[in-house]
Amino acid sequence: MLASLPVLAGIASTAIFAGSTVPMLGKALRTRNLGSYSLGNLLLANAGNLVHSVYVFSLEPGPLWALHSFYLASTAFMLTWYLRFEFLPQRRRGAGPDAAASTEESDQAQPGGVDHDGAAVGQGELGQDRRDMMVGRLR
């Protein structure tokens, strides 16, 4: 029984850690709003996971392999989604930190409205959460 206790603990912790990450992945994919994530953090997490793979996969197969494989996949997805939904669209618009600030200022100065189809206008290309925050500040 004692020999299987560490394996059972590994299985349980794998399920808990993976389960705690799934909502973040779901929200990131659903909203496509990854502006609160740091490119540097995502790059380092992926690099760390790749280096750590040398150690993990040198061990006998077990729950740690499953957990590490999940982390490899989830950090790779987050980096891919960040590049696709945050980084590359900003680069295409030519938006740097100064451009983002000037967009916010112009959006606050001209709060915009709704066109005849009910779509928001004058809001720039900010995420829905940022639009909601701006509307709250303008009221």
N, C-alpha and C positions, 0 to 999 in steps of 0.2 A: 504493500500500500504506500509506503513512504517513497518508493522510487517513482510512482505515478503521480504523487502530489505536485512535484514541480511541473510536470507536463500539464496537469489539470490547471494549475495556476497560470501557466503560459497560454493555454487555450482561452481561459477566461479573460486574461488581460488583453490578449489579441482582440477578442470580440469587443471589449470595452473601448480600447483605443481606436479601433476601426470605426465602431459605432459613433464615437464622439466626433469623428472627422467627416462622416457622411453628410450631416446637415450643412456644413460649410461648403462642401463640394456641390451639393444640390442648389444652395442659394447662389453660389458663384455662377453655375451654369444657367440657372433660371433667370437671374437678373442681369447677367453679363456686366455687373458693376464690380470691378476689382480695383477701383481707385484707392481703396484703403490699404492695399497690399504694396509692399516694397519690392521693386525689381531685384535689388541687391539681396534681400532676404530669400526670395525665391531661387535666385541663382546659387546662393550659398547652400540652401537646403538641398537642392538637386546635386550639387557637387559633393556635399557631405554624405548624402545617401549613396552615391556611386562609390565613393571611397570606402564607406562602411560595408558595402556589399562584399568586398574582398574578405572581410572578417566573417560576416554572417554566413555566406555561402561556403565557407571552409568548415563550418560546423555541420553536425549531422542534421538531416532534415527534421523539422519540427515546427512548433508554433512560431518560433522566431522567424523562420523563413517566410511564413505566411504574413506576419505583421510587417516585416521589412519589404516584402514584395508589394504589399498594399501601400506603404509609405512611398516606395519608388514610383508607383503609378500615380498616386494622388499628388505628389509634388510635381511630377512631370505634367499632369493635367493642369494644375494651377499655373505653372509657368507658361504653358501653351496658351491657356485662356487669357492670362494677363497680357501676353504679347499680342494676341489676336484682338482682344476687346479694349485694351487700354493703351498700350505702347504704340502699336502700329497706327491706329486711327489718329493719335496725336501727332505722330510724325508726318502722316499724309496731310494733315491740316496745317502743318508747320507750327504747331503749338508747342512752345517751350514754357517755362515757368512764367515769363513776362507776358506771353500771349494769353495764358490762362487767366492771369490776374486782370488783364485789360478786358477780356471777354466777360468776366464776372462783373467788373465795374460797369461796363456798358449794359449788361443785362439788368443790373440793379437800377441804373439810371432810367432805363426804358423797360419797365416790367413786362411789357407785351400783353397779349390777350389771346383770343381764340379766333381762328378763321371760320369761314362759313361751314367747314366740315367738322368743326369741334376740335381741331388740332391746335396745340399751343404754338404761338408764334412769338418771336422776339426773345426766346429763352436761350438761344445758342445751342451748343451740343453738350449740355451738362446732363448728368445722370438724374433720374427721377428723384432720388433722395435729396440731391443738391437743389433741384427746383423747388421741392417742398420746403426746404429750409429757407430759401430765398423768399418765397411767398410769405412764410411766417414772419420774416424780418420786415417785409414791406407793409404788413398790416398794422 
